[in-house]
């Protein structure tokens, strides 16, 4: 049995993404992403512990999806593949934009500025949906490539 770190990490990644691909996991994680701002705004460590626990548990508390037809499932599975392949494509820019918007939201929440925090959070959530679409397309494209003889 090979126990090299890369193999162990690959198995762990696969186990997490297998469950996070459940649409309930994906959508609840997306919908609750703004909760990250709560402990920053309130400066309360209990809030940080609760939100951090939810964010850590969410990808593993749901069972694997029954099938892979759901858009959110394909997006999350595409993201797993994309993270392994590491292409330098438009998705990288969209993901960076979402990260920047999230950072702006955190900085605004730290200053307790509601409008900029809300605007940046809305931008982050919108960019994450664009990213998911790119990930679903990436998965579909990679699967077509790996299945010779089939045409798109």
GUKOLBA-963745 format. One record per atom (N, C-alpha, C, O): residue in one letter; x, y, z. Coordinates in pm, 1 decimal, always signed. Layout:
BEGIN
resn, px, py, pz
A, X, Y, Z $
...
***
This chain:
BEGIN
resn, px, py, pz
X, +84.5, -118.9, +0.0 $
X, +0.0, +0.0, +0.0 $
X, +88.0, +124.0, +0.0 $
X, +175.3, +138.9, +85.6 $
X, +65.3, +212.2, -95.4 $
X, +143.1, +335.4, -107.8 $
X, +82.1, +441.5, -17.2 $
X, -34.5, +477.9, -32.7 $
X, +161.5, +490.8, +77.4 $
X, +110.4, +591.5, +171.0 $
X, +183.2, +724.0, +154.5 $
X, +195.6, +800.1, +250.4 $
X, +231.1, +752.1, +34.9 $
X, +297.5, +879.8, +12.6 $
X, +197.3, +991.7, +34.8 $
X, +77.4, +973.2, +13.9 $
X, +246.5, +1108.8, +77.5 $
X, +153.4, +1220.0, +103.7 $
X, +64.0, +1253.6, -14.6 $
X, -54.4, +1281.9, +3.9 $
X, +118.0, +1250.9, -135.0 $
X, +35.2, +1288.0, -250.2 $
X, -79.3, +1189.2, -269.7 $
X, -189.7, +1229.2, -306.4 $
X, -54.3, +1060.9, -245.6 $
X, -159.8, +961.4, -257.6 $
X, -262.6, +978.3, -146.3 $
X, -382.9, +969.0, -170.7 $
X, -216.1, +1002.7, -25.5 $
X, -306.8, +1024.4, +87.2 $
X, -390.8, +1149.3, +64.1 $
X, -511.7, +1148.4, +87.3 $
X, -327.1, +1256.4, +18.6 $
X, -400.8, +1379.8, -10.3 $
X, -501.0, +1359.9, -123.3 $
X, -611.9, +1413.2, -118.9 $
X, -462.0, +1283.6, -223.7 $
X, -553.2, +1257.8, -335.2 $
X, -676.2, +1180.3, -287.9 $
X, -788.2, +1209.6, -329.8 $
X, -655.4, +1081.5, -200.7 $
X, -769.9, +1005.5, -147.7 $
X, -859.3, +1094.1, -61.5 $
X, -981.8, +1085.0, -68.7 $
X, -798.3, +1179.0, +19.3 $
X, -875.6, +1270.5, +103.3 $
X, -955.0, +1368.5, +16.8 $
X, -1073.2, +1392.1, +41.8 $
X, -889.5, +1425.9, -85.4 $
X, -957.5, +1518.2, -176.6 $
X, -1075.8, +1449.1, -242.7 $
X, -1185.0, +1505.5, -248.9 $
X, -1055.0, +1326.7, -292.5 $
X, -1161.0, +1252.2, -359.5 $
X, -1276.6, +1226.1, -263.8 $
X, -1392.6, +1238.6, -303.1 $
X, -1247.7, +1190.3, -139.9 $
X, -1352.6, +1162.2, -41.4 $
X, -1434.3, +1287.6, -11.7 $
X, -1556.8, +1280.8, -1.5 $
X, -1367.7, +1401.1, +2.1 $
X, -1438.3, +1526.4, +31.2 $
X, -1522.1, +1568.5, -88.9 $
X, -1639.9, +1600.9, -73.8 $
X, -1463.1, +1568.4, -207.2 $
X, -1538.2, +1612.7, -325.0 $
X, -1653.1, +1517.3, -358.3 $
X, -1755.2, +1560.7, -411.7 $
X, -1638.2, +1389.8, -328.0 $
X, -1746.6, +1293.7, -354.4 $
X, -1872.1, +1332.5, -277.6 $
X, -1983.1, +1317.4, -328.7 $
X, -1855.7, +1382.1, -155.7 $
X, -1970.6, +1423.3, -74.7 $
X, -2012.5, +1567.8, -104.9 $
X, -2131.4, +1599.7, -108.2 $
X, -1913.5, +1653.9, -126.8 $
X, -1944.2, +1794.5, -153.5 $
X, -2016.5, +1809.7, -287.6 $
X, -2081.1, +1911.5, -312.1 $
X, -2005.6, +1709.1, -374.1 $
X, -2076.2, +1713.7, -502.4 $
X, -2226.5, +1696.6, -486.2 $
X, -2301.4, +1716.9, -581.8 $
X, -2271.6, +1659.7, -367.3 $
X, -2415.1, +1654.4, -340.5 $
X, -2469.0, +1797.2, -356.7 $
X, -2415.0, +1889.9, -296.3 $
X, -2573.6, +1816.3, -436.4 $
X, -2626.1, +1952.1, -455.3 $
X, -2662.1, +2023.1, -325.0 $
X, -2648.1, +2145.0, -315.4 $
X, -2708.2, +1948.7, -224.7 $
X, -2739.0, +2011.8, -95.5 $
X, -2614.0, +2072.2, -33.9 $
X, -2618.8, +2181.7, +22.1 $
X, -2503.9, +2002.5, -43.6 $
X, -2377.6, +2054.1, +9.7 $
X, -2333.9, +2178.3, -66.4 $
X, -2301.2, +2281.1, -7.0 $
X, -2333.9, +2167.1, -198.5 $
X, -2288.3, +2279.1, -281.5 $
X, -2373.2, +2403.9, -258.7 $
X, -2320.3, +2512.5, -235.2 $
X, -2505.1, +2387.4, -265.9 $
X, -2592.4, +2504.4, -255.9 $
X, -2596.0, +2564.0, -115.8 $
X, -2601.9, +2686.1, -101.3 $
X, -2592.6, +2479.8, -11.7 $
X, -2592.5, +2536.6, +122.2 $
X, -2460.8, +2606.0, +152.5 $
X, -2458.1, +2705.5, +225.0 $
X, -2352.6, +2554.9, +98.0 $
X, -2223.2, +2621.5, +117.6 $
X, -2225.0, +2757.1, +46.6 $
X, -2180.1, +2857.2, +102.4 $
X, -2276.4, +2760.1, -75.0 $
X, -2284.1, +2886.4, -150.3 $
X, -2373.9, +2986.9, -77.0 $
X, -2336.8, +3102.8, -58.8 $
X, -2491.8, +2941.1, -35.6 $
X, -2589.4, +3032.0, +27.0 $
X, -2542.4, +3084.3, +162.7 $
X, -2581.7, +3193.4, +203.9 $
X, -2459.8, +3008.4, +231.2 $
X, -2414.4, +3051.5, +363.4 $
X, -2276.2, +3115.3, +360.5 $
X, -2222.1, +3149.0, +465.8 $
X, -2218.9, +3132.3, +244.1 $
X, -2087.4, +3198.5, +234.3 $
X, -2085.7, +3336.3, +301.0 $
X, -1984.7, +3372.1, +361.5 $
X, -2193.7, +3415.1, +292.3 $
X, -2192.1, +3545.5, +360.5 $
X, -2176.9, +3537.2, +512.5 $
X, -2142.5, +3636.4, +576.6 $
X, -2202.1, +3420.5, +569.9 $
X, -2185.8, +3406.3, +715.1 $
X, -2041.1, +3429.4, +760.0 $
X, -2015.9, +3458.2, +877.0 $
X, -1947.7, +3416.7, +667.7 $
X, -1806.9, +3441.8, +700.1 $
X, -1789.6, +3584.6, +752.9 $
X, -1698.8, +3611.2, +831.6 $
X, -1875.4, +3674.7, +710.2 $
X, -1865.0, +3813.7, +754.3 $
X, -1914.2, +3836.1, +896.7 $
X, -1875.8, +3934.3, +960.3 $
X, -1998.2, +3747.3, +947.4 $
X, -2057.9, +3766.7, +1080.1 $
X, -1952.4, +3780.3, +1189.9 $
X, -1956.4, +3878.5, +1264.0 $
X, -1858.7, +3687.1, +1203.9 $
X, -1760.2, +3704.0, +1312.1 $
X, -1668.6, +3824.3, +1291.4 $
X, -1619.9, +3882.8, +1388.2 $
X, -1645.4, +3860.8, +1167.7 $
X, -1563.5, +3979.3, +1140.9 $
X, -1639.7, +4103.9, +1186.2 $
X, -1582.8, +4192.8, +1249.6 $
X, -1766.7, +4109.4, +1153.7 $
X, -1850.9, +4223.2, +1190.1 $
X, -1869.6, +4231.9, +1341.5 $
X, -1856.6, +4339.1, +1400.7 $
X, -1900.2, +4118.1, +1403.1 $
X, -1932.2, +4118.2, +1546.2 $
X, -1808.3, +4110.2, +1635.5 $
X, -1813.9, +4142.0, +1754.2 $
X, -1696.5, +4067.2, +1576.4 $
X, -1571.8, +4047.6, +1652.0 $
X, -1593.8, +3949.6, +1768.4 $
X, -1543.4, +3968.4, +1879.1 $
X, -1669.7, +3846.5, +1739.0 $
X, -1705.4, +3746.8, +1839.5 $
X, -1646.1, +3612.0, +1798.9 $
X, -1679.5, +3558.4, +1693.2 $
X, -1558.3, +3557.4, +1882.9 $
X, -1491.5, +3431.7, +1852.8 $
X, -1587.5, +3314.1, +1851.0 $
X, -1562.4, +3215.7, +1781.3 $
X, -1696.4, +3321.7, +1925.5 $
X, -1796.0, +3213.7, +1920.6 $
X, -1859.3, +3206.8, +1782.5 $
X, -1881.5, +3098.8, +1727.8 $
X, -1887.6, +3323.7, +1727.7 $
X, -1942.3, +3326.4, +1591.6 $
X, -1842.2, +3267.3, +1494.2 $
X, -1879.2, +3193.3, +1403.0 $
X, -1715.7, +3300.2, +1513.6 $
X, -1610.7, +3245.7, +1425.6 $
X, -1604.7, +3093.9, +1437.2 $
X, -1589.8, +3024.5, +1336.6 $
X, -1616.2, +3042.6, +1557.9 $
X, -1611.3, +2897.6, +1578.4 $
X, -1731.2, +2829.6, +1512.1 $
X, -1716.5, +2724.5, +1449.7 $
X, -1849.1, +2889.2, +1525.6 $
X, -1968.8, +2831.3, +1463.8 $
X, -1960.4, +2833.5, +1311.2 $
X, -1984.7, +2732.4, +1245.4 $
X, -1926.1, +2948.6, +1256.6 $
X, -1917.5, +2961.6, +1110.7 $
X, -1805.0, +2873.1, +1057.3 $
X, -1822.2, +2805.2, +956.0 $
X, -1691.2, +2873.6, +1124.0 $
X, -1579.2, +2789.4, +1081.4 $
X, -1614.4, +2641.7, +1085.0 $
X, -1577.3, +2566.0, +995.3 $
X, -1685.3, +2601.4, +1187.8 $
X, -1727.6, +2461.1, +1198.3 $
X, -1821.1, +2424.3, +1083.7 $
X, -1806.1, +2318.9, +1021.9 $
X, -1917.2, +2511.2, +1055.8 $
X, -2009.9, +2485.2, +945.4 $
X, -1934.5, +2475.0, +812.3 $
X, -1958.8, +2383.6, +733.5 $
X, -1844.6, +2567.8, +788.4 $
X, -1770.9, +2566.7, +661.4 $
X, -1683.0, +2441.5, +648.8 $
X, -1665.7, +2388.6, +539.0 $
X, -1628.6, +2395.0, +759.3 $
X, -1545.8, +2274.5, +756.5 $
X, -1629.9, +2147.7, +742.4 $
X, -1589.9, +2054.1, +673.0 $
X, -1745.1, +2144.2, +807.2 $
X, -1828.9, +2024.2, +804.6 $
X, -1914.8, +2012.9, +679.3 $
X, -1943.8, +1902.3, +633.8 $
X, -1955.4, +2125.4, +623.6 $
X, -2048.6, +2122.6, +510.6 $
X, -2005.6, +2028.3, +397.8 $
X, -2088.8, +1951.3, +349.8 $
X, -1881.3, +2030.9, +354.1 $
X, -1845.6, +1943.4, +241.8 $
X, -1848.9, +1794.1, +272.9 $
X, -1837.8, +1713.0, +181.0 $
X, -1863.7, +1755.5, +398.4 $
X, -1859.9, +1612.5, +429.8 $
X, -1984.8, +1559.3, +500.5 $
X, -1995.8, +1438.4, +520.3 $
X, -2078.2, +1644.9, +538.7 $
X, -2195.4, +1596.1, +612.9 $
X, -2304.4, +1539.2, +522.9 $
X, -2390.5, +1464.9, +570.1 $
X, -2302.2, +1571.9, +396.9 $
X, -2403.8, +1520.3, +305.4 $
X, -2351.4, +1393.7, +237.7 $
X, -2230.9, +1380.1, +216.4 $
X, -2440.5, +1302.2, +204.3 $
X, -2395.7, +1180.7, +135.5 $
X, -2357.0, +1212.7, -8.9 $
X, -2394.2, +1317.6, -61.5 $
X, -2282.7, +1123.1, -72.4 $
X, -2254.3, +1143.6, -214.7 $
X, -2385.3, +1153.2, -292.9 $
X, -2484.9, +1092.6, -253.4 $
X, -2386.6, +1228.5, -403.3 $
X, -2510.7, +1241.4, -480.6 $
X, -2551.6, +1108.9, -543.9 $
X, -2467.7, +1023.5, -572.4 $
X, -2679.4, +1093.9, -564.8 $
X, -2731.7, +971.3, -625.4 $
X, -2686.4, +957.0, -770.5 $
X, -2666.5, +845.7, -819.2 $
X, -2670.3, +1069.1, -838.6 $
X, -2622.6, +1068.4, -977.2 $
X, -2549.0, +1199.2, -1002.2 $
X, -2537.2, +1282.8, -912.7 $
X, -2500.3, +1216.2, -1122.6 $
X, -2420.5, +1334.5, -1155.8 $
X, -2490.8, +1427.6, -1253.3 $
X, -2425.0, +1504.6, -1323.2 $
X, -2623.3, +1421.8, -1259.3 $
X, -2697.1, +1506.0, -1354.0 $
X, -2711.5, +1650.1, -1309.4 $
X, -2718.7, +1739.5, -1393.7 $
X, -2715.8, +1675.4, -1179.6 $
X, -2739.4, +1811.5, -1129.7 $
X, -2624.9, +1904.4, -1168.4 $
X, -2507.9, +1866.3, -1166.0 $
X, -2661.6, +2026.0, -1203.9 $
X, -2561.4, +2126.1, -1243.5 $
X, -2460.5, +2148.6, -1132.5 $
X, -2340.4, +2153.5, -1159.1 $
X, -2505.9, +2162.5, -1008.7 $
X, -2414.6, +2185.7, -896.3 $
X, -2319.5, +2067.7, -878.5 $
X, -2201.9, +2087.4, -847.8 $
X, -2368.6, +1946.6, -897.2 $
X, -2283.2, +1827.6, -886.6 $
X, -2174.0, +1832.1, -992.6 $
X, -2056.7, +1809.6, -962.9 $
X, -2213.2, +1861.2, -1116.1 $
X, -2114.2, +1867.9, -1224.1 $
X, -2014.9, +1980.9, -1200.4 $
X, -1897.0, +1968.0, -1233.5 $
X, -2062.0, +2092.0, -1143.2 $
X, -1972.5, +2203.8, -1114.1 $
X, -1867.1, +2164.3, -1010.7 $
X, -1749.0, +2194.7, -1027.5 $
X, -1909.3, +2097.3, -905.2 $
X, -1815.6, +2059.4, -799.5 $
X, -1719.5, +1951.2, -849.5 $
X, -1600.3, +1956.6, -819.3 $
X, -1768.8, +1854.4, -924.5 $
X, -1679.6, +1752.3, -980.4 $
X, -1583.4, +1813.4, -1081.9 $
X, -1467.6, +1772.8, -1091.3 $
X, -1632.5, +1911.4, -1157.7 $
X, -1544.8, +1982.7, -1250.9 $
X, -1436.8, +2060.0, -1177.6 $
X, -1322.2, +2065.8, -1222.1 $
X, -1474.3, +2119.4, -1064.6 $
X, -1375.6, +2192.7, -985.9 $
X, -1266.2, +2099.2, -935.1 $
X, -1148.2, +2134.0, -936.8 $
X, -1305.7, +1981.4, -890.3 $
X, -1205.1, +1885.4, -843.8 $
X, -1105.8, +1853.5, -956.1 $
X, -984.5, +1855.4, -935.5 $
X, -1158.4, +1824.7, -1072.8 $
X, -1072.8, +1794.1, -1187.0 $
X, -987.4, +1914.6, -1225.5 $
X, -868.9, +1900.5, -1255.6 $
X, -1047.1, +2031.1, -1224.4 $
X, -976.6, +2155.3, -1259.4 $
X, -862.9, +2181.9, -1160.9 $
X, -754.5, +2224.1, -1201.2 $
X, -886.9, +2157.5, -1032.7 $
X, -782.2, +2178.3, -931.9 $
X, -665.3, +2082.4, -952.6 $
X, -550.4, +2118.1, -926.7 $
X, -693.7, +1962.2, -998.4 $
X, -587.6, +1865.1, -1025.5 $
X, -510.6, +1904.1, -1151.9 $
X, -387.6, +1899.1, -1154.6 $
X, -584.0, +1942.8, -1256.2 $
X, -521.4, +1976.0, -1385.2 $
X, -450.6, +2111.5, -1383.5 $
X, -351.6, +2130.7, -1454.0 $
X, -501.0, +2205.0, -1303.4 $
X, -446.6, +2340.9, -1290.0 $
X, -429.4, +2415.9, -1423.8 $
X, -321.9, +2469.6, -1450.4 $
X, -533.3, +2419.9, -1506.9 $
X, -518.9, +2496.3, -1631.1 $
X, -518.8, +2647.3, -1603.3 $
X, -581.6, +2694.4, -1508.5 $
X, -449.3, +2719.3, -1685.3 $
X, -451.5, +2866.4, -1676.3 $
X, -553.8, +2914.0, -1778.3 $
X, -522.1, +2938.0, -1894.8 $
X, -677.1, +2927.0, -1731.4 $
X, -786.0, +2963.4, -1820.4 $
X, -869.7, +3074.4, -1758.0 $
X, -833.6, +3129.7, -1654.1 $
X, -979.5, +3105.9, -1821.1 $
X, -1063.9, +3215.0, -1773.3 $
X, -1119.1, +3185.2, -1633.8 $
X, -1143.4, +3277.3, -1555.8 $
X, -1138.7, +3057.7, -1602.2 $
X, -1189.7, +3021.7, -1470.0 $
X, -1094.6, +3068.3, -1359.7 $
X, -1138.5, +3105.1, -1250.7 $
X, -966.8, +3066.6, -1388.0 $
X, -868.6, +3113.8, -1290.2 $
X, -892.7, +3261.6, -1259.1 $
X, -886.8, +3302.2, -1143.1 $
X, -919.4, +3340.6, -1360.5 $
X, -948.2, +3482.7, -1341.7 $
X, -1079.1, +3505.9, -1268.3 $
X, -1087.8, +3593.4, -1182.1 $
X, -1180.7, +3427.9, -1302.2 $
X, -1310.5, +3441.4, -1235.3 $
X, -1297.0, +3403.7, -1088.0 $
X, -1352.1, +3471.1, -1000.9 $
X, -1224.0, +3296.5, -1060.8 $
X, -1202.0, +3254.1, -923.1 $
X, -1123.6, +3360.2, -845.9 $
X, -1154.0, +3388.3, -730.0 $
X, -1023.6, +3418.3, -909.8 $
X, -946.9, +3526.1, -845.6 $
X, -1037.2, +3646.0, -818.3 $
X, -1026.8, +3708.7, -712.9 $
X, -1125.1, +3678.0, -912.1 $
X, -1219.0, +3788.6, -891.6 $
X, -1311.8, +3763.2, -774.2 $
X, -1341.0, +3854.5, -697.0 $
X, -1358.4, +3639.4, -760.2 $
X, -1443.8, +3604.5, -646.1 $
X, -1366.2, +3617.1, -515.0 $
X, -1419.6, +3663.7, -414.4 $
X, -1241.1, +3575.5, -517.5 $
X, -1157.6, +3586.8, -396.8 $
X, -1133.9, +3733.2, -359.5 $
X, -1137.0, +3769.7, -241.9 $
X, -1110.6, +3815.4, -459.8 $
X, -1090.1, +3958.4, -434.1 $
X, -1217.8, +4020.8, -378.9 $
X, -1213.2, +4099.1, -284.0 $
X, -1331.4, +3986.3, -438.2 $
X, -1459.3, +4038.7, -388.1 $
X, -1482.6, +3994.3, -244.1 $
X, -1530.1, +4072.6, -161.8 $
X, -1449.5, +3869.0, -213.3 $
X, -1463.0, +3820.4, -76.4 $
X, -1373.5, +3895.3, +20.4 $
X, -1413.5, +3925.3, +132.8 $
X, -1251.9, +3925.3, -23.7 $
X, -1159.0, +4001.5, +60.3 $
X, -1210.6, +4142.2, +84.7 $
X, -1203.7, +4192.6, +196.8 $
X, -1262.0, +4205.7, -19.1 $
X, -1320.4, +4339.5, -4.7 $
X, -1437.9, +4334.3, +93.3 $
X, -1454.4, +4424.7, +175.2 $
X, -1518.5, +4229.6, +85.1 $
X, -1632.4, +4215.4, +176.4 $
X, -1584.5, +4202.7, +321.2 $
X, -1642.8, +4263.4, +411.0 $
X, -1479.6, +4125.1, +344.3 $
X, -1426.4, +4108.4, +480.0 $
X, -1370.9, +4240.4, +532.9 $
X, -1394.3, +4276.2, +648.3 $
X, -1297.5, +4312.6, +448.5 $
X, -1241.7, +4442.0, +490.8 $
X, -1355.3, +4539.9, +523.0 $
X, -1348.0, +4613.5, +621.4 $
X, -1459.3, +4540.5, +440.5 $
X, -1573.4, +4628.8, +465.9 $
X, -1646.0, +4588.3, +594.6 $
X, -1689.1, +4674.4, +671.3 $
X, -1659.3, +4458.2, +618.1 $
X, -1723.5, +4411.8, +741.5 $
X, -1638.9, +4450.0, +862.4 $
X, -1692.6, +4485.4, +967.4 $
X, -1510.0, +4442.9, +848.2 $
X, -1420.4, +4482.8, +958.7 $
X, -1444.3, +4628.8, +995.6 $
X, -1441.6, +4665.2, +1113.2 $
X, -1467.8, +4712.5, +893.9 $
X, -1497.5, +4853.4, +918.6 $
X, -1644.8, +4880.0, +944.8 $
X, -1686.8, +4994.6, +960.5 $
X, -1722.1, +4773.2, +949.3 $
X, -1867.0, +4781.8, +972.2 $
X, -1935.4, +4876.3, +874.1 $
X, -2015.9, +4961.7, +911.2 $
X, -1899.6, +4857.1, +747.5 $
X, -1960.6, +4934.0, +638.9 $
X, -2052.2, +4839.4, +561.4 $
X, -2006.7, +4760.1, +479.0 $
X, -2180.4, +4849.3, +589.2 $
X, -2278.5, +4754.4, +537.9 $
X, -2289.2, +4753.5, +385.6 $
X, -2282.3, +4647.0, +324.3 $
X, -2305.9, +4869.9, +323.9 $
X, -2327.1, +4873.6, +178.9 $
X, -2209.1, +4813.9, +102.0 $
X, -2231.2, +4730.0, +14.7 $
X, -2084.6, +4853.3, +130.7 $
X, -1973.0, +4790.6, +57.5 $
X, -1961.0, +4640.4, +86.2 $
X, -1927.1, +4562.3, -2.7 $
X, -1988.9, +4600.9, +210.6 $
X, -1981.0, +4458.2, +243.5 $
X, -2086.3, +4379.5, +166.2 $
X, -2057.3, +4273.0, +111.7 $
X, -2206.1, +4431.0, +161.7 $
X, -2315.3, +4363.1, +90.9 $
X, -2289.1, +4359.5, -59.9 $
X, -2312.3, +4257.6, -125.0 $
X, -2241.2, +4470.3, -114.4 $
X, -2213.2, +4476.6, -257.7 $
X, -2103.2, +4379.1, -296.7 $
X, -2115.2, +4307.1, -395.8 $
X, -1996.0, +4377.4, -218.2 $
X, -1884.6, +4286.5, -247.4 $
X, -1927.3, +4140.9, -231.2 $
X, -1884.4, +4054.8, -307.9 $
X, -2010.5, +4113.4, -133.1 $
X, -2060.2, +3977.4, -113.9 $
X, -2147.2, +3934.9, -231.0 $
X, -2135.6, +3822.0, -278.8 $
X, -2234.0, +4023.7, -277.8 $
X, -2317.3, +3992.1, -394.2 $
X, -2230.6, +3964.9, -516.4 $
X, -2258.4, +3872.8, -593.2 $
X, -2125.7, +4044.7, -534.6 $
X, -2033.9, +4023.1, -646.0 $
X, -1963.9, +3887.7, -632.2 $
X, -1949.0, +3814.7, -730.2 $
X, -1921.5, +3855.1, -511.2 $
X, -1855.6, +3727.6, -487.6 $
X, -1947.9, +3610.1, -521.6 $
X, -1907.1, +3516.4, -590.1 $
X, -2070.7, +3615.7, -474.1 $
X, -2165.9, +3507.8, -499.5 $
X, -2196.3, +3494.5, -648.6 $
X, -2206.9, +3383.3, -700.5 $
X, -2210.3, +3607.3, -716.9 $
X, -2235.5, +3603.8, -861.3 $
X, -2116.0, +3543.2, -935.7 $
X, -2133.1, +3460.1, -1024.9 $
X, -1995.8, +3585.5, -898.2 $
X, -1876.1, +3530.5, -962.4 $
X, -1860.8, +3381.7, -933.7 $
X, -1812.8, +3306.8, -1018.8 $
X, -1900.8, +3338.3, -815.4 $
X, -1894.4, +3195.1, -786.2 $
X, -1989.2, +3116.0, -875.8 $
X, -1957.3, +3003.9, -915.2 $
X, -2103.7, +3171.9, -908.2 $
X, -2195.2, +3103.8, -1000.2 $
X, -2136.2, +3096.3, -1140.9 $
X, -2150.6, +2995.0, -1209.4 $
X, -2070.4, +3202.4, -1183.2 $
X, -2001.7, +3199.4, -1313.4 $
X, -1892.6, +3092.8, -1310.2 $
X, -1877.3, +3016.0, -1405.2 $
X, -1817.3, +3088.6, -1201.2 $
X, -1711.7, +2988.3, -1183.9 $
X, -1770.6, +2847.5, -1189.8 $
X, -1714.5, +2759.7, -1255.3 $
X, -1882.4, +2825.5, -1122.2 $
X, -1946.4, +2693.8, -1126.7 $
X, -1984.3, +2656.0, -1269.2 $
X, -1965.3, +2541.7, -1310.9 $
X, -2037.4, +2751.2, -1342.9 $
X, -2073.4, +2721.6, -1482.5 $
X, -1949.5, +2680.2, -1561.5 $
X, -1953.7, +2584.7, -1639.2 $
X, -1840.8, +2751.2, -1541.7 $
X, -1715.0, +2716.3, -1609.1 $
X, -1666.3, +2577.8, -1566.0 $
X, -1612.6, +2502.6, -1647.3 $
X, -1684.8, +2544.7, -1439.6 $
X, -1642.4, +2413.6, -1389.1 $
X, -1728.6, +2301.6, -1446.8 $
X, -1676.4, +2195.7, -1481.6 $
X, -1860.1, +2323.3, -1457.4 $
X, -1948.5, +2222.4, -1517.1 $
X, -1910.7, +2200.4, -1663.3 $
X, -1907.5, +2086.9, -1710.8 $
X, -1882.5, +2308.2, -1733.4 $
X, -1840.3, +2296.3, -1873.1 $
X, -1704.9, +2225.5, -1883.6 $
X, -1682.9, +2145.8, -1974.8 $
X, -1615.2, +2254.9, -1790.5 $
X, -1483.3, +2191.2, -1789.9 $
X, -1498.3, +2040.1, -1773.3 $
X, -1435.1, +1962.7, -1845.1 $
X, -1582.0, +1998.8, -1678.7 $
X, -1605.1, +1856.0, -1657.7 $
X, -1661.5, +1791.7, -1783.5 $
X, -1613.2, +1687.2, -1827.3 $
X, -1762.9, +1853.5, -1841.2 $
X, -1825.6, +1798.2, -1961.6 $
X, -1723.7, +1786.8, -2074.9 $
X, -1719.5, +1685.6, -2145.0 $
X, -1642.8, +1889.3, -2092.7 $
X, -1541.0, +1890.0, -2198.7 $
X, -1436.9, +1780.3, -2174.6 $
X, -1400.8, +1707.9, -2267.3 $
X, -1389.5, +1768.0, -2052.5 $
X, -1287.9, +1667.0, -2021.2 $
X, -1343.1, +1526.4, -2038.3 $
X, -1271.1, +1436.3, -2081.4 $
X, -1468.2, +1507.0, -2005.3 $
X, -1529.2, +1375.0, -2022.9 $
X, -1545.3, +1340.9, -2170.7 $
X, -1527.6, +1225.8, -2210.3 $
X, -1579.0, +1440.5, -2252.0 $
X, -1588.6, +1415.5, -2396.7 $
X, -1452.7, +1377.1, -2453.4 $
X, -1442.3, +1287.1, -2536.7 $
X, -1348.7, +1445.8, -2407.6 $
X, -1211.8, +1416.8, -2454.9 $
X, -1168.5, +1276.8, -2414.4 $
X, -1102.0, +1207.6, -2491.4 $
X, -1205.7, +1235.0, -2294.1 $
X, -1160.7, +1104.1, -2244.2 $
X, -1243.5, +987.4, -2298.3 $
X, -1209.7, +871.5, -2274.4 $
X, -1351.8, +1017.0, -2371.0 $
X, -1434.0, +912.4, -2428.7 $
X, -1421.4, +917.0, -2580.7 $
X, -1507.4, +973.5, -2648.2 $
X, -1315.4, +858.2, -2634.7 $
X, -1294.7, +863.6, -2780.0 $
X, -1409.2, +794.4, -2854.4 $
X, -1470.1, +699.3, -2805.4 $
X, -1435.3, +845.1, -2972.1 $
X, -1541.0, +788.9, -3053.6 $
X, -1674.3, +858.0, -3037.6 $
X, -1763.8, +840.2, -3120.2 $
X, -1689.0, +937.1, -2931.9 $
X, -1813.5, +1011.5, -2912.1 $
X, -1791.9, +1154.9, -2954.8 $
X, -1686.4, +1212.7, -2928.5 $
X, -1889.2, +1211.6, -3019.4 $
X, -1878.0, +1350.7, -3065.0 $
X, -1971.1, +1439.3, -2984.5 $
X, -2080.1, +1398.3, -2944.5 $
X, -1925.8, +1561.8, -2961.8 $
X, -2007.1, +1657.5, -2884.5 $
X, -2108.0, +1725.0, -2972.8 $
X, -2185.3, +1808.5, -2925.8 $
***
